[in-house]
Amino acid sequence: MAVRHEKLLPLALLIMINIFWGSSYTFTKIALQELSPGALVLLRYGVASIFFLGMILPSKEGDSISLRTIPRLIVLGFFGFAASPLLNNIGVHYSRAMDASIIIVLEVVFTTALGALWLKEPWHTRKTFALLLGIAGVFLLSGFSWEGRLSDSSHLIGNLLIMLSLVFEVVYTILGKKTVEDRSPLAVTGYSVLIGAILLAPFFGSQLAPSSLVTLSFKTWMAVLYLSLICTVVCYSIWFLMLSRMEAGNVAISLYVQPLTGTLLAVLALGEKIIFSTLIGAGAILLSVMIAVAKEPVKSSLSEL
């Protein structure tokens, strides 16, 4: 029974954080009504880094971080907490929260593709088909018809930016998994978040002057705090903790939860509509993920006789 609970707890935690992350796109959309995409990223991770440092500095979590680790933390901060969220926020600004929560599952496909290119993992024809099908799904989700007509170019641009942000997120996940193998997940995450905020500050810091912050509505502040504390501090700490114990691909499969949560909340809170192109595009994307993670059939020894 204890063994069963040990297996169920990580799964339950992964489902929980993906429910929160699935809802994050709706809260991002709300915050973007008053903040620019870059200012939102900086404010979100600036607030989160304060809480991370409050947990790291009084403890011994930071002892596992040496000077040799700093270059890797800078890379993690750039990919995971600067470039990726900035592209994602710009994409959500032009697109829909619902679309972002659906496109996110393509991270599984991109993880497989990058694993083949970077880690020399096996690559099969079906994975090529899965990658192309997933990209086609993004176009269909954006209202791109089979006849080649596009109803809204900004919608497509937004979704392509969201998809591009996943490439940076995958690099962050793979590098992060290696980094936390012999270091504190909390320290790695916290310092990476801080570095991401520092990298963005020269570009967007002027938009967050005290005179601007005091004019933000209560709704926007609640969205920022939710994104900072729940979706960043809590979720990323658990995410890296799970990565240090499980295969990155297995962890990524839990992303299936995000389209369900994200779509439901976007419909209820933002009034976004599920239309035919949404169903077709989402179907193609989810099918591409299923194909990408499917195991290769084991050849029977009888076939060699």
C-alpha positions in Angstrom: 0.0 0.0 0.0 2.9 2.4 0.9 4.5 1.8 -2.5 1.2 2.6 -4.2 0.9 5.8 -2.3 4.5 6.7 -3.3 3.5 6.4 -6.9 0.2 8.2 -6.6 1.5 11.3 -4.7 3.8 12.5 -7.5 1.0 12.0 -10.0 -1.4 13.9 -7.9 1.1 16.8 -7.5 1.7 16.9 -11.2 -2.0 17.0 -11.9 -2.4 19.8 -9.3 0.3 22.0 -10.8 -1.0 21.5 -14.3 -4.4 22.6 -13.2 -2.9 25.8 -11.9 -0.8 26.3 -15.0 -3.8 25.6 -17.2 -5.6 28.5 -15.4 -2.6 30.8 -15.7 -3.4 31.8 -19.3 -6.8 33.2 -18.2 -5.1 35.2 -15.4 -2.4 36.3 -17.9 -5.1 37.6 -20.2 -6.7 39.5 -17.4 -3.4 41.1 -16.3 -2.6 42.0 -19.9 -5.5 44.4 -19.9 -3.4 46.9 -17.9 0.2 45.6 -18.4 2.3 45.1 -21.4 3.5 41.5 -22.0 7.1 42.4 -20.9 6.0 44.3 -17.9 3.8 41.5 -16.7 6.7 39.0 -17.0 9.0 41.3 -15.1 6.5 42.0 -12.3 5.4 38.3 -12.0 9.0 37.0 -11.6 10.2 40.1 -9.7 7.5 39.3 -7.0 8.2 35.6 -7.2 11.9 36.0 -6.7 11.4 37.9 -3.5 9.5 35.0 -2.1 12.0 32.5 -3.4 14.9 34.4 -1.8 12.9 34.6 1.5 12.8 30.8 1.5 16.4 30.2 0.2 18.5 32.6 2.2 17.5 31.7 5.8 17.9 28.0 5.0 20.8 25.9 3.6 19.1 25.4 0.2 21.5 27.8 -1.4 24.6 25.9 -0.3 24.3 23.6 -3.3 24.9 26.5 -5.7 28.5 27.2 -6.5 30.2 29.7 -8.7 30.4 27.1 -11.4 26.7 26.8 -11.4 26.0 30.5 -12.2 26.5 30.3 -16.0 24.0 27.5 -16.2 21.6 29.4 -14.0 21.9 32.4 -16.4 21.0 30.1 -19.3 18.1 28.7 -17.3 16.9 32.2 -16.4 17.1 33.4 -20.0 15.3 30.4 -21.5 12.8 29.6 -18.8 12.0 33.0 -17.2 12.8 35.6 -19.8 12.5 34.5 -23.4 9.9 31.8 -23.1 7.4 33.7 -20.9 7.9 36.9 -22.9 7.0 35.2 -26.2 4.1 33.4 -24.5 2.7 36.6 -23.1 2.9 38.4 -26.4 1.3 35.4 -28.0 -1.6 35.3 -25.5 -2.0 39.0 -26.0 -2.8 38.5 -29.7 -4.5 35.1 -29.3 -6.8 33.5 -26.7 -6.1 32.0 -23.3 -7.9 28.9 -24.6 -5.5 28.4 -27.5 -2.5 28.8 -25.2 -3.7 26.1 -22.9 -4.2 23.7 -25.9 -0.9 24.5 -27.6 1.1 23.9 -24.5 0.8 20.1 -24.8 3.0 20.4 -27.9 5.8 20.7 -25.4 5.8 16.9 -25.3 6.4 16.7 -29.0 9.1 19.4 -28.9 10.8 17.6 -26.0 10.9 14.4 -28.2 12.3 16.4 -31.2 14.9 18.2 -29.1 15.9 15.0 -27.4 16.6 13.5 -30.8 18.7 16.5 -32.0 20.5 17.3 -28.7 20.6 14.0 -26.8 20.8 11.7 -29.9 17.7 9.9 -28.8 15.9 7.6 -31.3 13.8 9.4 -33.9 11.1 7.6 -36.0 9.0 8.5 -39.0 5.9 8.6 -36.8 7.5 11.3 -34.7 8.1 13.4 -37.8 4.4 13.0 -38.6 3.5 13.9 -35.0 5.5 17.1 -35.2 4.0 18.2 -38.6 0.5 17.3 -37.4 1.0 19.4 -34.2 2.1 22.4 -36.2 -0.8 21.9 -38.6 -3.1 21.8 -35.5 -1.8 25.3 -34.5 -2.7 26.7 -37.9 -6.2 25.1 -37.7 -6.7 26.3 -34.2 -5.9 29.8 -35.5 -8.8 29.7 -38.0 -6.6 28.7 -41.0 -8.9 26.7 -43.3 -8.1 23.8 -45.5 -8.5 26.1 -48.5 -5.7 28.3 -47.2 -7.8 31.1 -46.0 -7.0 32.9 -42.7 -9.7 34.7 -40.8 -7.4 36.7 -38.5 -3.6 37.0 -39.1 -2.9 38.3 -35.5 -4.5 35.2 -34.1 -2.1 33.0 -36.1 0.9 35.2 -35.1 -0.1 34.9 -31.5 -0.4 31.1 -31.6 2.9 30.8 -33.5 4.6 32.9 -30.8 3.1 30.6 -28.1 4.4 27.6 -30.0 7.9 29.2 -30.3 7.9 29.8 -26.6 7.7 26.1 -26.0 11.1 25.6 -27.7 12.7 27.8 -25.1 10.7 26.0 -22.4 11.9 22.6 -23.5 15.5 23.7 -23.4 14.9 25.0 -19.9 13.3 21.7 -18.8 16.1 19.5 -20.2 18.9 21.7 -18.7 17.0 22.1 -15.5 16.6 18.4 -15.0 20.4 18.0 -15.2 21.0 20.9 -13.0 18.8 19.7 -10.1 20.3 16.2 -10.1 22.8 17.2 -7.4 21.5 20.6 -6.4 18.5 22.0 -4.5 15.4 22.3 -6.8 14.2 25.3 -4.8 17.6 27.1 -5.1 17.9 26.4 -8.8 14.3 27.6 -9.5 14.6 30.6 -7.2 17.8 31.9 -8.6 16.8 31.2 -12.2 13.6 33.3 -11.6 15.7 36.1 -10.2 18.1 36.0 -13.1 15.2 36.0 -15.6 13.8 39.2 -13.9 17.2 40.8 -13.9 17.6 40.1 -17.6 14.2 41.7 -18.4 14.6 44.7 -16.1 16.6 47.0 -18.5 13.9 46.6 -21.1 10.7 46.8 -19.1 11.6 48.2 -15.7 10.6 51.8 -16.8 7.0 50.5 -17.2 6.8 49.5 -13.6 7.5 52.8 -11.9 5.7 53.3 -8.5 3.4 55.8 -10.1 2.3 53.2 -12.6 2.0 50.3 -10.1 -0.4 52.2 -7.7 -2.8 52.7 -10.6 -3.3 49.0 -11.3 -6.7 47.7 -10.4 -7.3 45.1 -7.6 -8.2 42.6 -10.3 -4.9 43.0 -12.0 -2.9 42.7 -8.8 -4.8 39.5 -7.8 -3.9 38.1 -11.2 -0.2 39.0 -10.8 -0.1 37.6 -7.3 -1.7 34.4 -8.5 0.8 34.0 -11.3 3.7 34.9 -9.0 2.9 32.9 -5.9 0.9 29.9 -7.1 1.9 29.4 -10.7 5.6 30.3 -10.2 6.8 29.8 -6.6 4.6 26.8 -5.8 4.3 25.1 -9.2 7.8 25.4 -10.4 9.3 24.2 -7.1 7.1 21.1 -7.3 7.9 20.7 -11.1 11.7 20.6 -10.6 11.2 18.3 -7.6 9.4 15.9 -9.8 11.9 16.3 -12.6 14.7 15.2 -10.2 12.8 12.0 -9.5 11.0 11.1 -12.9 11.8 11.0 -16.6 11.2 14.4 -18.3 9.0 12.8 -20.9 6.8 11.1 -18.2 6.4 14.4 -16.4 5.5 16.2 -19.6 2.6 13.9 -20.3 0.8 15.4 -17.3 0.4 18.5 -19.4 -2.7 16.9 -20.9 -4.5 18.4 -17.9 -3.9 22.0 -19.0 -6.1 22.1 -22.1 -9.1 20.9 -20.0 -8.6 23.4 -17.2 -7.5 26.3 -19.5 -10.4 25.9 -21.9 -13.0 25.6 -19.1 -11.8 28.7 -17.3 -11.4 30.7 -20.5 -15.0 30.0 -21.4 -16.3 30.8 -17.9 -14.2 33.8 -17.0 -13.4 35.4 -20.4 -16.4 34.3 -22.4 -14.2 32.7 -25.1 -16.0 30.6 -27.6 -15.4 27.0 -28.6 -15.9 27.0 -32.4 -15.3 24.4 -35.1 -11.7 25.4 -35.8 -11.0 25.1 -32.0 -12.2 21.5 -32.0 -10.4 20.5 -35.2 -7.1 22.2 -34.2 -7.2 20.9 -30.6 -7.9 17.4 -31.9 -4.9 17.5 -34.3 -2.6 18.8 -31.5 -3.7 16.2 -29.0 -3.5 13.4 -31.6 0.1 14.5 -32.4 1.1 14.2 -28.8 -0.5 10.7 -28.5 1.5 9.7 -31.6 4.7 11.2 -30.3 4.6 9.4 -26.9 3.3 6.1 -28.2 5.8 3.2 -27.7 7.3 1.5 -30.6 5.7 -2.0 -31.2 7.9 -4.8 -30.1 8.8 -7.1 -33.0 8.0 -10.7 -32.3 10.9 -13.2 -32.6 8.6 -15.3 -34.8 8.8 -12.7 -37.5 12.5 -13.4 -37.9 12.1 -17.1 -38.5 
